[in-house]
């Protein structure tokens, strides 16, 4: 595919080309240029939702979401409504400020900032920067919410550039695989939908630190990432099983201790000062039901299924749903651990990281659309087949269209729910297909493009090129089975020495 596209600029590299001797146009800088272009496309995709109109009292400028612009223009971003919903427009400090909202049963509910600490503080700092900008009269001015969105977008863009840089460094010899992450359609649609680029930056940075054999720094970055979105902490699982297989438990212990310490140090001040506000994130995730993007809601949409808990009354928690999702994710993790320990050759770290994060998204009761960004850097390193990945990314990005039309509502010429849930199902099936291909290549390393290029595990750090060294406590049933050599390929038995008479004959 790349060879065909290169005909636009002269075709594939010839045998007389000077490869790697260009001082200025390096692969990393070209990938950065791609990244900036796609980030710009992502900003323009959201720009319609920060348009202003004289719709306020006395003709004052206000945010123009008339005619359900956020859905019709498909520019919706959580950043814009959260500015008011989280009381940032009042200059409130997250986790300290509370407000009352009406509940479904008519009662009032006390609410706080609903995001983990790093994501919440990032919103607060962005609000302060936007307010400082608006206080300088000679700077270009706009609505406070528009300035806030642009500040958040600028920080998210920097975080995504860090993600692409780390992905490029982790790609080993196949450096151009990172270009697909930079040019992913999902970047256009979702990089500014929420704050997930921050989490991908910490996760990718932590994996890069591990690859460069700095386990403590890796743990610190993963721990801070876990205080932004929880998923970076899941990456400690693949590290554990691979370290068990190679006997490097000490390095994993240092990384895990650093990750937990960083997570505690980031969360502890807020938890001590504002315990009710700090726990809001965990309360909401426990209380919420199956989101529209989950497989559980897809099943409900097509079958009328009432869910594991049945119809819930006001204030009731989906206890069984929470238990089922947790158990399913544990089962997925155990299955991945089994694959990692029993495969004939040690899997690559990025293969297992992709499987764990994909397994979490598939089994979880929430798959917010921007969560797909989590998979992008992991997928291009785990399964660098460009056409396959581009097909999945395109399908995943296009889910945004029926989603917006479903939220618009049938009464306003939107789409019925089943159009949206059908595309969600197709998206989930493509992710399952990617997982099947990754597992297949784990058991058949000859099909792995990374290992065919000459690398063992570019992101593995101490795992790269390490032989198997199972601890004695690991049972034989979870170790690789010895490879049986076919009779035709077996070495022939030694021949008996011939007598001189036989030699003469």
Secondary structure by P-SEA (a helix, b strand, c coil): ccccccccccccccccccccccccccaaaaaaaaaaaaaaaaaaaaccccccccccccccccccccccccccccccccccccccccccccccccccbbbbbbccccbbbbbcccccaaaaaaaaaaaaaaaaaaaccccccccaaaaaaaaaaaaaaaaaaaaaaaaaaacccccccccccccccccccccccccaaaaaaaaaaaaaaaaaccaaaaaaaaaaaaaaccccccaaaaaaaaaaaacaaaaaaaaaaaaaaaaaaacaaaaaacccccaaaaaaaaacccccccaaaaaaaccccccccccccccccaaaaaaaaaaaaaaaaaaaaaaaaaccccccaaaaaaaaaaaaaaaccccccccccccaaaaaaacccaaaaaaaaaaaaaaaaaaaaaaaccccccccaaaaaaaaaaaaaaaaaaaaaaaaaaacccccccccccccccccccccccccccccccccccccccccccccccccccccccccccccc
